Amino acid sequence: MRTLISNALIINEGISFKGSVLIDDDCIVSIQAADKAVNETSEHVKKIDASGKWLLPGVIDDQVHFREPGLTHKGDIYSESRAAVAGGVTTFMDMPNTIPQTITIEALEWKYRRASEVSVANYSFFFGGTNDNAGLIKLLSRSRTPGIKLFLGSSTGNMLVDNEAALRRIFGETDLLIAVHAEKEDIIRRNKERYVSKYGSELDLSFHPLIRSEEACYASSSEAVALATELGARLHLLHLSTGKELGLLDGGDLPDRKITGEVCVHHLWFCEDDYRLLGSRIKWNPAIKSKSDRDALRKALNDNTIAIVATDHAPHLLSEKEGSCLTAASGGPLVQHALLAMLTMAKEGIFTKEKVVEKMAHHPAELFRIDRRGFIREGYFADLVLIDPTQPTAVTKENLWYKCGWSPFEGVTFPFSVWKTFVNGQEIYSEGQIVGDCVGKEVRFY
């Protein structure tokens, strides 16, 4: 079956134009402007009139925690990949802090097998570095591995990498990208002790950005950058949350950068003032910080200092989010609404819609050197999302696809909706429903 999407506003590679896209099997075979519309008369063609809709390349999210194996009471590859395609996310890269951790070849292969059985989105998995497994990294296939994930601050499941010899070996012996969660553990611990001694252990959520402070982020990030620079490693700073860290990033064309960074949607949307209303629902690590930090991150995205936008989708049950600053779980679900949130900020004039596509599709594909995804190009896989710019989306519990059953955006009405999502040429989501089977494929890298 071939699929013809016609009369859409195609937003791709910095321009927007009305046109049509023809899909054959899993790939795009033709792209035509409106005045050169594809003339496809075969009865074996499914025709979709996308008049008034926007056609974008599917979002590539380089940082999710889909919780499988071991934490599947709050999310799994099947449930969260369904939430992803409902939000226009067609490719995800999952992090290694599961149970068991993805720190052995066997654990990594298990995830790939599981995803091949149940994922409706395309998939890939980071390998977790530890103080003890540097020898395994040389066994990883560059074509199958997006990178090595290191926790350089406190972490889930004792994945903190704090042995200098292990760090130097990892940074010095691999040509794989090294993605880091950078927060300085001793600074966090010192801040915590200071505020607990002064105010007691039942600290409210306003203390979270004070404990996981700008100082803690910058100290760890700068050490990672210094080590990567010394040893020539490719370093990617995950979920930047402070303006101060932006000076650590390389400039120039993305393919040539050795030190890159990402920002997550929640650090672009929320600021510390929102803790009063939302409390632990917006508790992430690193913490959401000041309005000035948020504004600096937005500016850095616009001037291309920051390479990409991600979600750090990390679902917990609401019962796990209860408690004080010190006891409530950190993380929350985001993949279903990340693209809508970014397009909403574009409508408000913070970004352009072309910039949103660049940072959520084009640049992740370029940064991770993904094979034939992230662009609307002939010969590329047909990972596509159609946006209805006239149909608002009111976020309620009833229309969530997350297994955890809640969202920090509940009560928000976005001025757009995801109309349809295609993964590898297959229509997988349409008008609020999952309409396809598990068609996700393993992502390949060059």
C-alpha positions as CSV (number, residue, x, y, z in Angstrom):
1,M,0.0,0.0,0.0
2,R,1.2,3.5,-0.9
3,T,0.0,6.6,1.0
4,L,-0.4,10.0,-0.5
5,I,-0.5,13.0,2.0
6,S,-1.6,16.0,0.0
7,N,-2.2,19.7,0.5
8,A,-0.3,19.9,3.8
9,L,1.9,22.7,4.9
10,I,5.3,20.9,5.0
11,I,7.6,22.3,7.7
12,N,11.1,21.0,7.0
13,E,14.7,22.2,6.9
14,G,13.9,25.8,7.8
15,I,11.1,26.4,5.3
16,S,7.4,25.9,5.1
17,F,5.6,25.2,1.9
18,K,2.3,23.6,0.7
19,G,2.8,20.3,-0.9
20,S,2.4,16.6,-1.0
21,V,4.4,13.5,0.1
22,L,4.1,10.1,-1.3
23,I,5.0,7.1,0.8
24,D,5.8,3.6,-0.5
25,D,6.1,0.9,2.1
26,D,8.3,2.5,4.9
27,C,9.9,5.3,2.9
28,I,9.2,8.6,1.3
29,V,9.4,8.3,-2.5
30,S,8.3,11.8,-3.6
31,I,7.9,15.3,-2.3
32,Q,6.2,17.9,-4.4
33,A,5.2,21.5,-4.0
34,A,1.5,22.2,-4.4
35,D,1.9,23.5,-8.0
36,K,3.5,20.1,-8.9
37,A,1.2,17.8,-7.0
38,V,1.9,14.1,-7.1
39,N,-0.4,12.5,-9.7
40,E,-1.1,9.1,-8.2
41,T,-4.2,7.4,-9.5
42,S,-3.5,3.8,-8.5
43,E,-6.3,2.1,-6.5
44,H,-3.7,0.8,-4.1
45,V,-2.9,4.3,-2.8
46,K,-4.4,5.5,0.4
47,K,-5.1,9.3,0.0
48,I,-5.1,11.6,2.9
49,D,-6.2,15.2,2.3
50,A,-4.2,17.2,4.8
51,S,-5.6,20.6,3.8
52,G,-5.1,23.1,6.7
53,K,-2.7,20.7,8.5
54,W,1.0,20.9,9.1
55,L,3.3,18.0,8.1
56,L,6.4,17.6,10.2
57,P,9.1,15.0,10.5
58,G,8.5,12.8,13.6
59,V,10.1,13.9,16.8
60,I,13.3,12.1,17.9
61,D,13.5,12.1,21.7
62,D,17.1,11.2,22.9
63,Q,16.2,10.9,26.6
64,V,13.4,8.8,27.9
65,H,12.9,6.4,30.8
66,F,10.3,3.9,29.7
67,R,10.9,1.9,32.9
68,E,11.2,-1.6,31.4
69,P,12.4,-3.9,32.8
70,G,11.8,-3.8,36.6
71,L,9.7,-0.7,37.1
72,T,6.8,-1.5,34.9
73,H,4.2,-0.6,37.4
74,K,4.6,3.0,36.3
75,G,5.5,2.5,32.6
76,D,6.8,0.1,30.0
77,I,8.0,0.1,26.4
78,Y,4.5,-0.7,25.1
79,S,2.5,1.9,27.1
80,E,5.0,4.7,26.8
81,S,5.7,4.2,23.1
82,R,2.0,4.5,22.6
83,A,2.0,7.8,24.5
84,A,5.0,8.9,22.4
85,V,3.3,8.4,19.0
86,A,0.2,10.1,20.4
87,G,2.4,13.1,20.8
88,G,4.2,12.9,17.5
89,V,7.3,11.3,18.9
90,T,8.3,8.6,16.4
91,T,11.8,7.6,17.7
92,F,13.1,7.3,21.3
93,M,16.4,6.6,23.0
94,D,15.9,4.9,26.4
95,M,18.2,5.4,29.4
96,P,19.9,2.6,31.3
97,N,18.8,3.1,34.9
98,T,16.2,0.2,34.9
99,I,16.1,-3.0,37.0
100,P,18.4,-4.6,36.1
101,Q,20.5,-1.7,34.9
102,T,21.5,-1.7,31.2
103,I,25.2,-2.1,32.1
104,T,25.9,-5.5,30.5
105,I,25.6,-6.7,26.8
106,E,23.0,-9.2,27.9
107,A,20.8,-6.5,29.5
108,L,21.1,-4.3,26.4
109,E,20.2,-7.1,24.0
110,W,17.2,-8.0,26.2
111,K,15.8,-4.4,25.7
112,Y,16.3,-4.6,22.0
113,R,14.4,-7.9,21.8
114,R,11.6,-6.6,24.0
115,A,11.2,-3.4,22.0
116,S,11.0,-5.4,18.7
117,E,8.0,-7.2,20.2
118,V,6.0,-4.4,21.6
119,S,7.2,-0.9,20.5
120,V,5.0,1.2,18.3
121,A,7.7,3.8,17.9
122,N,11.3,3.4,16.7
123,Y,13.8,2.6,19.4
124,S,17.3,2.6,20.6
125,F,19.0,2.2,24.0
126,F,21.9,3.8,25.8
127,F,24.5,1.7,27.5
128,G,25.2,2.6,31.1
129,G,28.7,3.3,32.2
130,T,29.8,2.4,35.7
131,N,33.0,2.4,37.8
132,D,33.5,-1.3,36.8
133,N,32.3,-2.0,33.2
134,A,34.6,0.1,31.0
135,G,36.0,-3.0,29.4
136,L,32.5,-3.8,27.9
137,I,32.2,-0.5,26.1
138,K,34.7,-1.6,23.4
139,L,32.3,-4.5,22.6
140,L,29.4,-2.2,21.6
141,S,28.4,-1.7,18.0
142,R,28.6,1.9,16.8
143,S,25.8,1.2,14.3
144,R,23.4,0.1,17.1
145,T,24.4,2.2,20.1
146,P,23.5,5.9,20.4
147,G,26.0,6.5,23.2
148,I,27.2,5.8,26.7
149,K,25.2,7.3,29.6
150,L,27.1,8.4,32.7
151,F,25.6,9.7,36.0
152,L,28.1,12.1,37.3
153,G,25.9,13.2,40.2
154,S,23.5,11.2,42.4
155,S,21.7,8.5,40.5
156,T,19.1,5.8,40.7
157,G,20.3,2.3,41.3
158,N,23.9,3.1,42.3
159,M,25.0,4.1,38.8
160,L,27.1,7.1,40.1
161,V,30.4,7.1,38.3
162,D,32.9,8.8,40.6
163,N,36.1,6.8,40.1
164,E,38.6,9.0,38.3
165,A,40.5,6.1,36.7
166,A,37.2,4.7,35.4
167,L,36.1,8.0,34.0
168,R,39.4,8.6,32.3
169,R,39.3,5.2,30.7
170,I,35.7,5.7,29.4
171,F,36.4,9.2,28.1
172,G,39.7,8.1,26.5
173,E,38.9,4.7,25.0
174,T,35.6,5.2,23.2
175,D,34.5,7.0,20.1
176,L,30.9,6.7,21.1
177,L,29.1,9.8,22.2
178,I,29.1,10.2,26.1
179,A,25.9,11.6,27.5
180,V,26.1,12.8,31.1
181,H,23.8,13.7,33.9
182,A,26.0,16.2,35.6
183,E,25.3,17.3,39.2
184,K,28.0,17.4,41.8
185,E,27.0,15.0,44.6
186,D,29.1,16.6,47.4
187,I,27.6,20.0,46.7
188,I,24.1,18.6,46.7
189,R,24.8,16.8,50.0
190,R,26.2,20.0,51.6
191,N,23.2,22.0,50.5
192,K,20.8,19.5,51.8
193,E,22.5,19.4,55.2
194,R,22.5,23.2,55.5
195,Y,18.8,23.6,54.7
196,V,17.7,20.6,56.9
197,S,19.7,21.9,59.8
198,K,18.0,25.3,59.5
199,Y,14.4,24.4,58.5
200,G,14.0,20.7,59.4
201,S,13.5,17.7,57.2
202,E,10.1,18.5,55.8
203,L,11.3,21.0,53.2
204,D,8.7,22.1,50.7
205,L,9.4,21.9,46.9
206,S,10.8,25.5,46.7
207,F,14.0,24.1,48.2
208,H,14.6,21.7,45.4
209,P,16.4,24.1,43.1
210,L,18.4,25.4,46.1
211,I,19.6,21.9,47.0
212,R,20.2,20.8,43.4
213,S,21.7,24.2,42.7
214,E,23.3,26.1,39.8
215,E,26.6,25.5,41.6
216,A,26.1,21.7,41.7
217,C,25.2,21.6,38.0
218,Y,28.1,23.9,36.8
219,A,30.8,22.2,38.9
220,S,30.0,18.8,37.4
221,S,29.4,19.9,33.9
222,S,32.6,21.9,33.8
223,E,34.6,18.9,35.0
224,A,33.1,16.7,32.4
225,V,33.9,19.3,29.7
226,A,37.4,19.6,30.8
227,L,37.9,15.8,30.8
228,A,36.3,15.4,27.4
229,T,38.4,18.3,26.0
230,E,41.6,16.8,27.3
231,L,40.9,13.3,26.0
232,G,39.1,14.2,22.7
233,A,35.8,12.6,23.6
234,R,32.4,13.5,22.2
235,L,30.4,14.8,25.2
236,H,26.7,15.6,25.3
237,L,25.3,17.4,28.4
238,L,21.8,16.2,29.1
239,H,19.0,18.3,30.4
240,L,20.8,21.6,30.9
241,S,19.0,23.7,33.5
242,T,21.1,26.8,34.1
243,G,22.3,29.8,32.1
244,K,25.8,29.5,33.5
245,E,26.4,26.1,31.9
246,L,25.8,27.5,28.4
247,G,29.3,28.9,28.2
248,L,30.6,25.4,28.3
249,L,29.2,24.4,24.9
250,D,30.9,24.4,21.5
251,G,29.8,26.7,18.7
252,G,29.9,26.1,15.0
253,D,28.2,23.6,12.8
254,L,26.6,20.7,14.7
255,P,28.4,17.9,12.9
256,D,31.7,19.4,14.0
257,R,30.9,20.0,17.6
258,K,32.6,17.9,20.3
259,I,30.7,19.4,23.3
260,T,26.9,19.6,22.8
261,G,23.9,20.1,25.0
262,E,20.2,19.6,25.2
263,V,17.4,21.3,27.0
264,C,14.2,19.6,28.1
265,V,10.7,20.9,27.6
266,H,10.0,21.3,31.3
267,H,13.0,23.6,31.7
268,L,11.7,25.7,28.8
269,W,8.1,25.8,30.0
270,F,8.2,26.0,33.8
271,C,10.2,28.1,36.3
272,E,10.6,28.0,40.1
273,D,7.5,30.2,40.5
274,D,5.5,27.1,39.4
275,Y,6.4,25.0,42.4
276,R,3.8,26.9,44.4
277,L,1.0,25.5,42.3
278,L,2.4,22.3,40.9
279,G,4.7,21.1,43.7
280,S,6.3,17.7,43.1
281,R,4.6,17.3,39.8
282,I,7.4,19.4,38.3
283,K,10.1,17.9,40.4
284,W,12.9,16.8,38.1
285,N,16.6,16.3,38.5
286,P,18.2,18.6,37.6
287,A,15.7,21.0,39.2
288,I,13.6,23.5,37.3
289,K,15.3,26.8,38.3
290,S,14.8,30.5,38.0
291,K,12.9,32.5,35.3
292,S,16.2,34.0,34.3
293,D,17.6,30.5,33.8
294,R,14.6,29.6,31.7
295,D,15.0,32.7,29.6
296,A,18.7,32.0,29.0
297,L,17.8,28.4,27.9
298,R,15.2,29.7,25.5
299,K,17.7,32.2,24.0
300,A,20.4,29.6,23.7
301,L,18.0,27.4,21.8
302,N,17.2,30.2,19.4
303,D,20.8,31.1,18.8
304,N,21.8,27.4,18.4
305,T,24.0,27.3,21.4
306,I,21.8,24.4,22.6
307,A,21.7,21.6,20.0
308,I,18.4,19.7,20.7
309,V,15.2,19.5,22.8
310,A,14.3,16.3,24.6
311,T,11.8,15.3,27.3
312,D,13.5,13.3,30.0
313,H,10.2,11.4,30.2
314,A,10.4,9.6,33.5
315,P,7.0,8.5,34.8
316,H,6.2,7.8,38.4
317,L,2.9,7.0,40.1
318,L,1.3,10.0,41.8
319,S,1.7,8.1,45.1
320,E,5.4,8.1,44.5
321,K,5.4,11.9,43.9
322,E,3.9,12.6,47.3
323,G,6.0,14.0,50.1
324,S,8.5,16.7,50.7
325,C,11.3,18.1,48.7
326,L,13.5,15.3,50.0
327,T,11.0,12.4,49.7
328,A,8.9,12.9,46.5
329,A,10.2,11.1,43.5
330,S,11.9,13.1,40.8
331,G,10.7,12.9,37.2
332,G,7.4,12.9,35.3
333,P,5.7,12.0,32.0
334,L,6.2,14.3,29.0
335,V,6.3,12.5,25.6
336,Q,2.6,12.9,24.8
337,H,2.7,16.7,25.1
338,A,6.3,17.9,24.4
339,L,5.7,18.8,20.7
340,L,2.4,20.5,21.5
341,A,4.1,22.5,24.3
342,M,7.0,23.6,22.0
343,L,4.6,24.6,19.2
344,T,2.6,26.6,21.7
345,M,5.7,28.5,22.7
346,A,6.3,29.1,19.0
347,K,2.9,30.5,18.7
348,E,3.7,32.8,21.6
349,G,6.7,34.1,19.6
350,I,9.4,32.4,21.8
351,F,10.5,30.2,18.9
352,T,9.5,29.6,15.3
353,K,7.8,26.4,14.3
354,E,10.7,25.8,11.9
355,K,13.1,26.1,14.9
356,V,10.9,23.6,16.8
357,V,11.3,21.1,14.0
358,E,15.0,21.7,13.8
359,K,15.6,21.1,17.5
360,M,13.2,18.1,17.9
361,A,13.8,16.2,14.6
362,H,16.7,17.5,12.4
363,H,19.3,18.1,15.0
364,P,18.8,14.9,17.0
365,A,19.2,13.0,13.8
366,E,22.4,14.9,13.0
367,L,23.9,14.8,16.5
368,F,23.5,11.1,16.9
369,R,24.2,10.4,13.2
370,I,20.9,8.5,12.7
371,D,20.4,6.7,9.4
372,R,17.6,8.3,7.3
373,R,15.4,9.7,9.9
374,G,14.6,13.2,11.2
375,F,13.9,14.9,7.9
376,I,11.2,14.9,5.2
377,R,13.5,13.7,2.3
378,E,13.0,11.3,-0.5
379,G,14.6,7.9,0.4
380,Y,14.2,8.6,4.2
381,F,11.9,6.6,6.4
382,A,8.4,8.0,6.6
383,D,8.3,9.0,10.2
384,L,5.8,11.9,10.1
385,V,3.3,13.8,12.2
386,L,0.4,15.8,11.0
387,I,-0.6,18.7,13.3
388,D,-4.0,20.3,13.3
389,P,-3.4,24.0,14.1
390,T,-7.1,24.7,14.5
391,Q,-8.1,22.0,16.9
392,P,-7.1,22.7,20.6
393,T,-6.0,19.9,23.0
394,A,-7.3,20.1,26.5
395,V,-5.1,17.9,28.7
396,T,-7.2,15.7,31.0
397,K,-6.8,12.4,32.8
398,E,-9.2,10.9,30.3
399,N,-7.1,11.5,27.3
400,L,-3.7,10.5,28.7
401,W,-1.8,7.5,27.3
402,Y,0.7,7.3,30.1
403,K,0.5,4.2,32.3
404,C,1.1,6.4,35.4
405,G,-2.1,8.2,34.6
406,W,-1.2,11.9,35.2
407,S,0.6,14.8,33.5
408,P,2.1,18.1,34.8
409,F,0.1,19.7,31.9
410,E,-3.3,18.6,33.2
411,G,-5.6,21.6,33.0
412,V,-3.6,23.2,30.1
413,T,-5.2,23.6,26.7
414,F,-2.7,23.7,23.9
415,P,-3.9,25.5,20.7
416,F,-2.9,22.5,18.5
417,S,-3.5,18.8,18.3
418,V,-1.7,15.8,16.9
419,W,-4.0,14.7,14.1
420,K,-2.0,11.7,12.7
421,T,1.4,10.0,13.3
422,F,3.2,7.7,10.9
423,V,6.0,5.4,11.8
424,N,7.9,3.7,9.0
425,G,5.1,4.7,6.6
426,Q,2.4,3.2,8.7
427,E,-0.4,5.3,10.1
428,I,-0.1,4.5,13.8
429,Y,-2.1,7.2,15.5
430,S,-5.2,9.1,14.2
431,E,-7.6,11.5,15.9
432,G,-7.1,10.4,19.4
433,Q,-6.7,6.7,18.8
434,I,-3.9,4.2,18.3
435,V,-4.8,2.6,14.9
436,G,-1.8,0.5,14.1
437,D,0.2,-2.4,15.5
438,C,3.8,-2.5,16.8
439,V,5.7,-1.2,13.8
440,G,8.7,0.4,15.5
441,K,12.1,-0.5,14.2
442,E,15.6,-0.4,15.7
443,V,17.4,2.8,14.8
444,R,20.7,2.5,13.1
445,F,23.6,4.9,13.3
446,Y,26.4,5.7,10.9
